[in-house]
Amino acid sequence: GQVITAEEGAEKSDKRAEGKEGRGKQWYFTREYVLTFLDKLPKDNTLVKGEWWKPGQVFSTPQVSVEEDAAMHLGLKIGSTVEFDVQGATVSAEVSSIRKVEWGNFSTNFYMILSPGSIEGAPFTYVATVRVTPKEELPLQQAIVASFPNISAIHIGDVLDGFARVLDRLSLAIRAVALFCVVAGGLVMAAALAATRYRRLYESVILKALGATRSLIARAFAMEYVLLGAVAGLIGLTLGTVLSWILVRYLFDLPWTIHPQVLGIGLLLTMLLTLIVGFASTYRILGQRPLAVLRHE
């Protein structure tokens, strides 16, 4: 059914024209809603406001539970009245609760859930889902079609496999871009270290002239590279974490979680890469004799 009007208190207005101000808002007013009626609150649905009706409870006015985003865009609150156009018939319902729905669980979820008996006389279809092993899928589908010819059995596994393949390709592309960024970062780091090669050579021979051993200078350079990698890694991880939170939370509208193990491994790899690249560019410097270098000054 499609939302016709929404009434808040004594004021009643046509929300469809008002919803055209924004594309996202317009979608909630112009779309067709799949309506259903249930006794119990569905799994993974959480009440944000209001109360769920009790089994067997009778109402003088049909009650409706609205998904929180739909309620926000439609301007609905507890006690608001919503009118639906159900195949030419107008059905009025009072908002009794607002729900948060977990859309990512691939269950049968609804924006609008009516109280039992609200749409009696309207044609409706029963929907059921079942999860079986891959070996049982085809026999079960054949048995359902043979026993109930008027039932449509839809194999959701093929759809999910298609989504999985798309996500795998997207993940592969992301990993390729990440690898490219790592290689590019390594090249930039090598170029930056090469640009300071003369300064490091001068520091090395001065320290040797003052009595520092080759191993001591190597440890000093190693500590410098490790600290440089740690600072660069922390900055990169911070920016990447903030960017991923923005993309996941606001672009994809999905729950965001942080994985400390992954961040720790990324930081260690950055420090290790910096150490390797740094030593590769300055290893020969450690073998330079102070007298030969200072004579060129």
RODO-2510 file (C-alpha; in nm, 4 decimals, decimal comma):
residues 297
     n   res          X          Y          Z
     1     g     0,0000     0,0000     0,0000
     2     q     0,1014     0,3612    -0,0504
     3     v     0,0958     0,6286     0,2199
     4     i    -0,1790     0,8819     0,1417
     5     t    -0,1708     1,1186     0,4381
     6     a    -0,0236     1,1430     0,7854
     7     e    -0,2091     1,3180     1,0657
     8     e    -0,0341     1,4555     1,3716
     9     g    -0,2777     1,5768     1,6372
    10     a    -0,5537     1,7931     1,4860
    11     e    -0,3448     1,9021     1,1866
    12     k    -0,3721     1,6904     0,8717
    13     s    -0,1621     1,7534     0,5626
    14     d    -0,0709     1,5784     0,2405
    15     k     0,2885     1,4698     0,2936
    16     r     0,3566     1,3663    -0,0636
    17     a     0,4060     1,7215    -0,1916
    18     e     0,6144     1,8095     0,1119
    19     g     0,8355     1,5051     0,0587
    20     k     0,9436     1,6202    -0,2876
    21     e     1,1881     1,8637    -0,1271
    22     g     1,4486     1,5906    -0,0949
    23     r     1,5184     1,2803    -0,3007
    24     g     1,5619     1,0580     0,0026
    25     k     1,2486     1,1920     0,1662
    26     q     1,0471     1,1648    -0,1532
    27     w     1,1235     0,7944    -0,1787
    28     y     0,9406     0,7238     0,1481
    29     f     0,6270     0,9017     0,0254
    30     t     0,6052     0,7697    -0,3293
    31     r     0,7062     0,4053    -0,2816
    32     e     0,4710     0,1117    -0,2375
    33     y     0,4917    -0,0455     0,1079
    34     v     0,4581    -0,4190     0,1610
    35     l     0,2122    -0,4360     0,4503
    36     t     0,1809    -0,7242     0,6924
    37     f     0,0193    -0,8051     1,0267
    38     l     0,1927    -0,9917     1,3103
    39     d     0,1187    -1,0939     1,6685
    40     k     0,4786    -1,0857     1,7902
    41     l     0,7699    -0,8505     1,7357
    42     p     0,9932    -0,9963     1,4612
    43     k     1,3433    -1,1186     1,5365
    44     d     1,6178    -0,8530     1,5239
    45     n     1,3537    -0,5775     1,5521
    46     t     1,3998    -0,3483     1,8523
    47     l     1,1382    -0,1077     1,9825
    48     v     1,2693     0,2482     1,9986
    49     k     0,9454     0,4143     2,1105
    50     g     0,6009     0,2951     2,2103
    51     e     0,4784    -0,0541     2,2956
    52     w     0,4009    -0,3684     2,0983
    53     w     0,0427    -0,4963     2,1101
    54     k    -0,0430    -0,8047     2,3102
    55     p    -0,1569    -1,1260     2,1338
    56     g    -0,5351    -1,1283     2,0968
    57     q    -0,5692    -0,7603     2,1838
    58     v    -0,8564    -0,5861     2,0007
    59     f    -0,8368    -0,2217     1,8917
    60     s    -1,1085     0,0168     1,7809
    61     t    -0,8519     0,1718     1,5441
    62     p    -0,5906    -0,0423     1,3658
    63     q    -0,2408    -0,0034     1,5065
    64     v     0,0804     0,0184     1,3039
    65     s     0,4462    -0,0193     1,3981
    66     v     0,6775     0,1925     1,1792
    67     e     1,0485     0,1489     1,1040
    68     e     1,2487     0,4374     1,2548
    69     d     1,3878     0,5825     0,9289
    70     a     1,0447     0,5730     0,7656
    71     a     0,8937     0,7393     1,0725
    72     m     1,1559     1,0139     1,0602
    73     h     1,1072     1,0899     0,6885
    74     l     0,7288     1,0655     0,7078
    75     g     0,7201     1,2891     1,0153
    76     l     0,5444     1,0263     1,2270
    77     k     0,5451     0,9871     1,6029
    78     i     0,3524     0,7867     1,8592
    79     g    -0,0172     0,8643     1,8177
    80     s     0,0103     0,9846     1,4567
    81     t    -0,2478     0,8577     1,2087
    82     v    -0,1412     0,7088     0,8761
    83     e    -0,3694     0,6358     0,5821
    84     f    -0,2765     0,3674     0,3288
    85     d    -0,4189     0,3095    -0,0164
    86     v    -0,4611    -0,0693    -0,0355
    87     q    -0,5790    -0,1499    -0,3886
    88     g    -0,8195     0,1433    -0,3909
    89     a    -0,9405     0,0995    -0,0320
    90     t    -0,8272     0,3430     0,2375
    91     v    -0,6943     0,1916     0,5608
    92     s    -0,6286     0,4237     0,8569
    93     a    -0,3951     0,3184     1,1376
    94     e    -0,2538     0,4784     1,4497
    95     v     0,1206     0,4621     1,5153
    96     s     0,1714     0,2635     1,8357
    97     s     0,5455     0,1960     1,8145
    98     i     0,8618     0,2794     1,6218
    99     r     1,1141     0,0037     1,5501
   100     k     1,4798    -0,0326     1,4630
   101     v     1,5225    -0,3019     1,1969
   102     e     1,8381    -0,5011     1,1258
   103     w     1,8176    -0,5084     0,7467
   104     g     2,1452    -0,6964     0,7067
   105     n     2,0158    -1,0263     0,8455
   106     f     1,8376    -1,1167     0,5166
   107     s     1,5193    -1,2010     0,7076
   108     t     1,1705    -1,0959     0,6010
   109     n     1,1585    -0,7391     0,7316
   110     f     0,8931    -0,4700     0,6858
   111     y     0,8715    -0,0929     0,7171
   112     m     0,5071    -0,1102     0,8275
   113     i     0,3585    -0,3832     1,0491
   114     l    -0,0135    -0,3663     1,1287
   115     s    -0,1926    -0,5207     1,4217
   116     p    -0,3819    -0,8460     1,3475
   117     g    -0,7231    -0,7878     1,1893
   118     s    -0,6313    -0,4478     1,0465
   119     i    -0,6612    -0,5422     0,6794
   120     e    -0,9216    -0,8177     0,6849
   121     g    -1,0791    -0,8680     0,3453
   122     a    -0,7724    -0,7486     0,1555
   123     p    -0,5913    -1,0069    -0,0579
   124     f    -0,2647    -1,1186     0,0968
   125     t     0,0158    -1,3675     0,0411
   126     y     0,1923    -1,5889     0,2939
   127     v     0,5718    -1,5654     0,3014
   128     a     0,8021    -1,8134     0,4755
   129     t     1,1775    -1,8648     0,4747
   130     v     1,3784    -2,1764     0,5544
   131     r     1,7514    -2,2440     0,5658
   132     v     1,8783    -2,5877     0,4601
   133     t     2,2060    -2,7434     0,3518
   134     p     2,3047    -2,7201    -0,0171
   135     k     2,2231    -3,0900    -0,0704
   136     e     1,8695    -3,0418     0,0606
   137     e     1,7853    -2,7300    -0,1411
   138     l     1,6759    -2,8904    -0,4686
   139     p     1,4815    -3,1844    -0,3120
   140     l     1,2982    -2,9451    -0,0793
   141     q     1,2110    -2,7090    -0,3642
   142     q     1,0837    -2,9988    -0,5766
   143     a     0,8775    -3,1358    -0,2861
   144     i     0,7157    -2,7960    -0,2213
   145     v     0,6254    -2,7455    -0,5867
   146     a     0,4886    -3,1007    -0,6137
   147     s     0,2727    -3,0699    -0,3005
   148     f     0,1631    -2,7087    -0,3500
   149     p     0,1621    -2,6137    -0,7214
   150     n     0,0385    -2,2601    -0,6495
   151     i     0,3388    -2,1812    -0,4272
   152     s     0,6405    -2,0018    -0,5723
   153     a     0,9704    -2,1323    -0,4357
   154     i     1,2545    -1,8851    -0,4760
   155     h     1,6137    -1,9985    -0,4318
   156     i     1,7709    -1,7098    -0,2424
   157     g     2,1071    -1,8878    -0,2339
   158     d     2,1749    -1,7967    -0,5976
   159     v     2,1079    -1,4302    -0,5209
   160     l     2,3368    -1,4410    -0,2178
   161     d     2,6076    -1,6150    -0,4215
   162     g     2,5822    -1,3349    -0,6767
   163     f     2,6230    -1,0760    -0,4024
   164     a     2,9184    -1,2713    -0,2636
   165     r     3,0903    -1,2754    -0,6036
   166     v     3,0411    -0,9011    -0,6409
   167     l     3,1781    -0,8416    -0,2915
   168     d     3,4763    -1,0684    -0,3633
   169     r     3,5590    -0,8690    -0,6755
   170     l     3,5185    -0,5444    -0,4851
   171     s     3,7418    -0,6772    -0,2083
   172     l     4,0021    -0,7841    -0,4656
   173     a     3,9958    -0,4375    -0,6213
   174     i     4,0358    -0,2758    -0,2797
   175     r     4,3299    -0,5038    -0,1963
   176     a     4,4910    -0,4224    -0,5312
   177     v     4,4554    -0,0497    -0,4662
   178     a     4,5909    -0,0973    -0,1137
   179     l     4,8908    -0,2901    -0,2498
   180     f     4,9523    -0,0160    -0,5046
   181     c     4,9404     0,2451    -0,2272
   182     v     5,1881     0,0448    -0,0187
   183     v     5,4289     0,0087    -0,3118
   184     a     5,3924     0,3771    -0,3998
   185     g     5,4497     0,4703    -0,0366
   186     g     5,7624     0,2557    -0,0281
   187     l     5,8979     0,4240    -0,3404
   188     v     5,8242     0,7690    -0,1998
   189     m     5,9935     0,6731     0,1252
   190     a     6,2974     0,5401    -0,0609
   191     a     6,3192     0,8622    -0,2605
   192     a     6,2915     1,0706     0,0564
   193     l     6,5671     0,8709     0,2260
   194     a     6,7851     0,8910    -0,0841
   195     a     6,7475     1,2690    -0,0792
   196     t     6,8936     1,2754     0,2736
   197     r     7,1676     1,0229     0,1967
   198     y     7,4481     1,2803     0,2053
   199     r     7,3352     1,4143     0,5424
   200     r     7,3275     1,0630     0,6862
   201     l     7,6695     0,9911     0,5400
   202     y     7,8073     1,3026     0,7073
   203     e     7,6423     1,2096     1,0391
   204     s     7,7860     0,8588     1,0158
   205     v     8,1457     0,9638     0,9588
   206     i     8,1274     1,2311     1,2310
   207     l     8,0029     0,9708     1,4790
   208     k     8,2776     0,7314     1,3713
   209     a     8,5356     1,0048     1,4154
   210     l     8,4050     1,0559     1,7680
   211     g     8,4513     0,6859     1,8428
   212     a     8,1106     0,5379     1,7648
   213     t     8,1165     0,1811     1,6355
   214     r     7,9404     0,0640     1,3201
   215     s     7,6877    -0,1388     1,5210
   216     l     7,6037     0,1619     1,7405
   217     i     7,5409     0,3806     1,4349
   218     a     7,3314     0,1034     1,2785
   219     r     7,1189     0,0798     1,5934
   220     a     7,0739     0,4574     1,5968
   221     f     6,9599     0,4563     1,2341
   222     a     6,7323     0,1590     1,3041
   223     m     6,5706     0,3395     1,5962
   224     e     6,5185     0,6454     1,3768
   225     y     6,3542     0,4375     1,1023
   226     v     6,1327     0,2520     1,3499
   227     l     6,0138     0,5777     1,5071
   228     l     5,9558     0,7252     1,1616
   229     g     5,7513     0,4194     1,0629
   230     a     5,5541     0,4327     1,3887
   231     v     5,4611     0,7985     1,3388
   232     a     5,3692     0,7421     0,9734
   233     g     5,1729     0,4283     1,0631
   234     l     4,9772     0,6000     1,3404
   235     i     4,8868     0,8904     1,1133
   236     g     4,7835     0,6565     0,8316
   237     l     4,5838     0,4261     1,0588
   238     t     4,4058     0,7201     1,2195
   239     l     4,3086     0,8723     0,8860
   240     g     4,2086     0,5328     0,7441
   241     t     3,9986     0,4466     1,0497
   242     v     3,8158     0,7793     1,0434
   243     l     3,7537     0,7494     0,6678
   244     s     3,6252     0,3919     0,6999
   245     w     3,3918     0,4976     0,9818
   246     i     3,2486     0,7787     0,7692
   247     l     3,2006     0,5531     0,4651
   248     v     3,0495     0,2588     0,6546
   249     r     2,8316     0,4635     0,8883
   250     y     2,7000     0,7339     0,6569
   251     l     2,7458     0,6072     0,2986
   252     f     2,6591     0,2383     0,3398
   253     d     2,4496     0,2870     0,6582
   254     l     2,6010    -0,0235     0,8195
   255     p     2,7244    -0,0915     1,1732
   256     w     3,0946    -0,0094     1,2065
   257     t     3,3357    -0,2157     1,4132
   258     i     3,7044    -0,1699     1,4838
   259     h     3,9574    -0,4558     1,4776
   260     p     4,2577    -0,3788     1,7018
   261     q     4,4466    -0,6855     1,5736
   262     v     4,4325    -0,5604     1,2144
   263     l     4,5403    -0,2118     1,3191
   264     g     4,8281    -0,3547     1,5224
   265     i     4,9462    -0,5713     1,2327
   266     g     4,9238    -0,2740     0,9977
   267     l     5,1321    -0,0610     1,2339
   268     l     5,3974    -0,3329     1,2720
   269     l     5,4161    -0,3863     0,8955
   270     t     5,4576    -0,0125     0,8394
   271     m     5,7414     0,0011     1,0906
   272     l     5,9049    -0,3067     0,9351
   273     l     5,8725    -0,1684     0,5816
   274     t     6,0240     0,1631     0,6900
   275     l     6,3123    -0,0186     0,8588
   276     i     6,3831    -0,2334     0,5508
   277     v     6,3651     0,0553     0,3045
   278     g     6,5759     0,2757     0,5314
   279     f     6,8515     0,0199     0,5763
   280     a     6,8500    -0,0643     0,2048
   281     s     6,9220     0,2995     0,1240
   282     t     7,1827     0,3628     0,3954
   283     y     7,3546     0,0250     0,4395
   284     r     7,6580     0,1225     0,2326
   285     i     7,6963     0,4433     0,4304
   286     l     7,7949     0,2445     0,7381
   287     g     8,1026     0,1102     0,5558
   288     q     8,2410     0,4498     0,4549
   289     r     8,5684     0,5519     0,6187
   290     p     8,5630     0,8904     0,7935
   291     l     8,8980     1,0107     0,6564
   292     a     8,8023     0,9530     0,2918
   293     v     8,4742     1,1393     0,3331
   294     l     8,6148     1,4297     0,5343
   295     r     8,8884     1,4915     0,2785
   296     h     8,6205     1,5798     0,0235
   297     e     8,4719     1,8439     0,2550
***
